[in-house]
Structures are given as C-alpha cells and as structure tokens.
Amino acid sequence: MRSDYRRYFENIPVCPHCSVELSCCESPQIHVGDGLGWGSEVLYICLNDECSLFVNGWAQIEEKYGHNSSYRYMQLPGSNEANLMMVGSEDAFKGSVIDLQAVDAQNVRYQKEKEALADLETAIERKNLEPALHLILDEAAAIDGRRKAITMLVPINDLACIDPIRNHKFRDTSLQTESMMAISLLLKANYKKECPYCYELIKSQAKVCMHCKKEL
C-alpha cells in the first residue's frame, strides 16, 4: 500500500443519520452497479451499528426486496453527495477500514526499499553489504530486487551476511535456495565452512572446531 492516505483523514464527514464520524475505507476495485471502479481509492462509510439508517434498513429491504440486507451511508471524498450502500451483514466493509499507522509504516518500509535499491548500484564497489542484506530480508520487497541482491553477496564478500540469512524465514522457497547457494559459494571463496555442531565459521581444512572443540 503506497498511496498517501493521510490527506483523506483531514476532513472526515459525519453521518447525517447518526452524527457519527464516517470511517475511511479502501474502496472495492469493482462497482457492483456498473462493473467499473468507484473513481476514488477510498470511501467514507458509516459503520455505526446503532445508526438509524442501518438499524431500520433491514426491515425496509426485507419488505421491499425480500432480501436479508440493510443500508450503510457513504460519501466519496470531495463530494457532499449522499449515497446508500446495500450490505448483507454487520461486518461488511469493517475489514477495509484504513489503519493510518499501518499505512505510515508501510510507506516507511517502501521508502527504505527504494533507498536500498539505489544503494545496490554501488554496493560491490564499496563492499557495502547493508543494502543487499536489507532487500534479501524484506519479505515485502519486490522479488526482482531481492534476487539481484542475492547475486551480489559473493562479489561483496562479507561473511556477516551468513547468520542473518540462515536465521531468516523465507516465504519464497526459491529465494531461500538461491541464498543458501550464494552462502556456499561465499564460504568456498573464503576457505571457510560452518561447524556442523555449533555452526560457527571455521577454516575449511579444520579437523577440530576452534569454538566448540568437537572433532569434525
């Protein structure tokens, strides 16, 4: 979610039926009436279950249409035009209420992803592991950027990437496989291996682990 939703929270209207502030919700991609969009990424909807429109709507729709539904009051941003949304349950649209703090957090994450992608261009030259590691471990980052970062692990040649990647839970198993292959190449290039008992790094020729003293 990369939109700046904050502007929609500046002047939220109130419901004329219950005087409760409307909720700012993500609009559905398809308009049920004409199959097109709503023309806005958000909708202001009254989600007050005590609203007279919602309370009385059940009986009105049952009598008029024979449906088990009710109405929610709705307004489009920048418009004072009143609209009625037919809903089939109390929970309709409640799952689409925008959490501004969550949106801000996602925008911060996206900005860091962009910065890491930009820094990636000179990461090998500067031997800078940070942008590559950031992208690899960011499960919300674009997969192309994460794959590019993995290919740069060996040229950057920083063994500090091993523990964070080993301990990361990848949702995409293909990225995990590619990362493990890069770690193997990185260890080989540095004449290192991981102790099978304590997983500390040791020389590839070692017969006894210098950390846990286990015979290999």
N, C-alpha and C positions, 0 to 999 in steps of 0.2 A: 504494500500500500504506500505509494509515493506521492499522493496528492496532498496539497496543503489544505487540510480540512479546517484549520483553525479559524479561517475567515467566516465559516458558517456558524461559529459559536458566538459571534459578536452581537448579533441582534436576533435572538431566537424568539419567534412569536408565541403567543399563548392561545390556547383553545377557546373559542367563543362559547363553547357549551359547558366548560367546567372551570375556565380561567387558570388552568394548569399549563405550565411551560411545555411546549411541544418537545419531543425527543428528536435529535438529529440522527437520522438513519441512512445507511447506504441504500441507494435506490436499486431495485431489481433491474437486471440487464434488459428484460423484455417487458413491455407494457401489455398486460393481459387483454386490453381492449383492442389494440391495433397491431400488436406484434412488434412494434417499434420500441425504442427506448423512451425514457421519461424526459430527456433533454436536460437532465441535471444528474450529477453524481450522488447527490443527497436529497432526501425528502424530510420535511418536518412533519412528524406524525404524533398525534395524541395517543399515548399508551397508558393513560389513566383508566384503570378498570372500573372506576367509580364514575366516569364521565357519563352524563345523561344520554348522549348520542349512542355510546357503546351499550349501555345498560338497556335502553329501550329498543335498540336496533334488532335484537334477537326476535322479539315478538313481531316487529314490523316486517322483517324479511320472511319470517315463517308464514305470516298471514298473506303477504303479497306474492311470494315466490315459492313457498313451500320448502325453503332451504334452511338448514341449521347454520346461520351466519349472522353477523352483525356489521356495524359500521365503525370505522375509525376516521377522525377528522385529519385532513392532510393539507399542507401548503407546500408549494415549490419555493425555493429560495428566490428572493427578489420579486415575489408576486404576492398580492393580497387576495388572490382568487381562492375561494374555498372549494375543497374537493372532498368527496367521501370515498374511502377505501373499504371495499367489502372484504371482511376477514372471516375465516372459518373457525378460529379458536382464539383464546385469550393470549396465546403465545406468539401469534403471527406478528412479525417484524421486531419482536423483542430481541431476537438473536442478531439483528442487523444494526443495533444501536452502536454508534461510533464512540469508542473509548479514546478520548483525546490524548491521554497519557500514553496509551499503547501506540497511537499514530505517531506521536513525537518520538517514541523510542524506535519505531521502525524507520522513521526518516533519518534519525541519527545513525542507525545501522547502515542504511543505504549510502549516506554520505561517506562513512568510513570505508565502505566497499569501493566507492568511486576513487577515493584517495589512494587506497591500496593498489587498485588497477593502474593508476597513473604512476605510482612509485615503482611498480613492477618493471617498467620500461628500462630503468637504470639499476635494478636490483643486482644483477650479475656483476655489472661494472663496479658497483660499490660494495659488493659482497654483503648485501643487506637482506637478511632472512625475514625481517618483520613483515613486509607486505605479502610475501608469498605464503608465509605461515598463517597470516590473518585470513586470507582468502580460502585456504585449504580447510580451515577450521570453522568457517562461517557457513552453516548449513543453509542459510537463506540467500547466499550469493549465487550469481549466475554460474551455471556449470562450466561454460567455456572458460571463464576467468579462473575457476578453481583448477581446471585441467592444465591450463597454461602455467599456473603457479607450481603444480606438481613437477612439470618438466624442468623447472628451474632449480629444483632442490640440489641436484648433483652439481651443476655449474656454480651455484652459490657456495656449496661445500661447507655447510655449517652443521655440525653434528648435534647442535642444540635443538634441531627440529624433531629428533627421533622420539623422545619421550612424549611431547605433546601430541604427535600424530598417532603413536602407539596407543595412547590412552583415550583418543577421541572415538566417539561412537558415530560412525558414518551411516547416514540413511541410505546412501547410494553405494552399493557394494562394489561397483566398478571403480569408483573413486578410491575406495579403500584398497582394492587390489593394486591400482596404479601407484598409490602412495607407498605401499609395502615394497613394491618392486623398486621404487626410487630409493627407499631406505637401504635396501640390499645393495644397490649399486654404490650408494654413498659410503656404506661400510667397507665395501671392497676397495673403493678408491683410496680409503684412508688406512687400509690394512688393519681393520678393526672387526670385531664380532661381538655379539651380545652373549653374556654368560647365560646358559640355559637354566641356571638356578636362581640367580639374583637379578639377571637382566641388566647388569652394569656393563659398560663398554670395556673391552679388554683387547689386547693385541691378538691378531688372528692366529699367531703361532703359539699362543699361551697354552700350557698344559695344566696349569692351576690358576684359578681365578684369584686375582690380587685383592678382590673385595671380600668375597665370602669364603675363600680358601678351599673351595671344592675342586676336586680333580675332574678334569674335563675328558 
